[in-house]
Amino acid sequence: SGTEKWAGNIGPAAENCCYCGGGSHAMFPAISTSSICTEDTDGWFDQNGYDCVWYKVMDGPGCPNYGNQTAHNSSIVEGSANQNCCYCQIDV
């Protein structure tokens, strides 16, 4: 049927997608939230003074262009945008 190529971690769309002719309106299987970023790190900003909001506007999901920017010397948090901004932790 062609939908097999879109199979993800819950199976083929033909079996799990209501629009594709399968599935139901039941909740998705529980997934571990331990690796899902839910909040940007408070107090982090980069060498240019930009916080995580800038990355959401100026970079793509996963921050492929600027995610390696490191914290400003006066930032209370160390590390890069990739480590501190949820938007930069999106798998693409």
C-alpha positions in Angstrom: 0.0 0.0 0.0 3.0 2.3 0.2 2.5 3.4 3.8 5.1 0.9 5.1 7.9 3.2 4.1 6.6 5.6 6.8 6.7 3.1 9.5 7.9 4.6 12.8 8.4 3.3 16.3 4.7 2.4 16.6 4.4 0.5 13.3 3.2 1.2 9.8 0.7 4.0 9.2 -1.8 1.6 7.6 -2.2 -0.1 11.0 -1.8 3.0 13.3 -3.0 6.1 11.5 -6.8 6.8 11.4 -6.4 8.9 8.3 -4.6 6.0 6.6 -7.3 3.5 7.4 -6.0 2.0 10.6 -5.5 2.8 14.2 -7.9 4.4 16.7 -8.2 7.5 18.7 -6.4 5.8 21.6 -3.4 7.5 23.3 0.0 6.8 21.9 2.2 4.3 23.8 4.0 5.8 26.8 7.4 7.1 26.0 10.2 7.9 28.4 10.3 11.6 29.1 13.8 11.5 30.6 15.4 12.6 27.4 12.7 15.1 26.3 13.6 18.7 26.9 10.7 20.6 28.4 12.3 23.9 29.5 15.2 26.0 28.4 17.9 26.6 31.0 17.2 29.8 32.9 20.0 32.3 32.9 21.8 31.0 29.8 22.8 33.4 27.0 25.5 33.3 24.4 28.6 35.4 23.6 26.4 37.9 21.7 23.8 38.2 24.5 21.2 36.0 22.8 19.1 33.6 24.8 17.2 30.5 23.5 14.4 32.6 22.0 16.9 33.9 19.4 17.7 30.4 18.3 14.1 29.6 17.7 13.8 32.6 15.4 17.2 32.6 13.7 18.1 28.9 13.4 16.4 25.7 12.2 15.2 22.9 14.5 18.2 21.3 16.2 20.2 24.5 15.7 22.4 23.2 12.9 23.9 26.7 12.2 24.4 28.2 15.6 23.9 25.5 18.2 27.6 25.3 19.1 27.6 28.9 20.4 28.9 29.0 23.9 27.7 30.8 26.9 28.8 34.4 27.6 31.3 34.9 30.3 28.7 36.7 32.5 26.0 34.0 31.9 25.3 32.1 35.1 25.1 28.9 33.1 27.9 27.3 31.1 27.7 25.3 27.9 26.4 25.7 24.4 23.0 26.5 22.9 22.7 22.8 22.0 23.0 21.9 25.7 20.7 24.6 27.1 18.0 25.3 24.6 15.2 22.8 24.0 14.8 23.9 20.4 18.4 23.0 19.8 17.9 19.5 21.1 15.2 18.6 18.6 16.2 15.5 16.5 15.9 16.3 12.8 
